[in-house]
C-alpha cells in the first residue's frame, strides 16, 4: 500500500474512532443528566429534560453511525475496493468544515486518495505496492 493511501486510511480510522469516542461522551452526558434531573420531582422540567435526553440520544446515535461509516471506508480502502475509495473521498470532503481536526484529517484523506499512487493502488496496479 502506498504511503499516501496508508495515511488516508489511518486518517479515516482516527476520524472514526474520534466519532465513536464522541458518542461515548454523549452517552455519559445523557446518563449523568438523567441521574441529576431524575432526582427532582418538579413536573415543569420534565418536558425540557425529555427533549434534551432525546436530542442527546439522537446525537449519540448519529455520532456512532458516522464513526462506523469511517471505519468501514477505511476497510474498503485497505481491500482496494472502488466503493471504499469513493466513500473515503466523500467522507474526506465532509470532514473539511469540521475545523481544526476534521480539516486536517479531511485534507490528508483527499490528498491520499486523489493521485497517481491511489489510482495505481485501486486499479490493482503494478509494482511493489
PyMOL commands that set and color helices and strands:
alter all, ss='L'
color gray80, all
select helices_A, chain A and resi 3-38+46-78+82-95+101-113+116-122
alter helices_A, ss='H'
color red, helices_A
deselect
rebuild
show_as cartoon
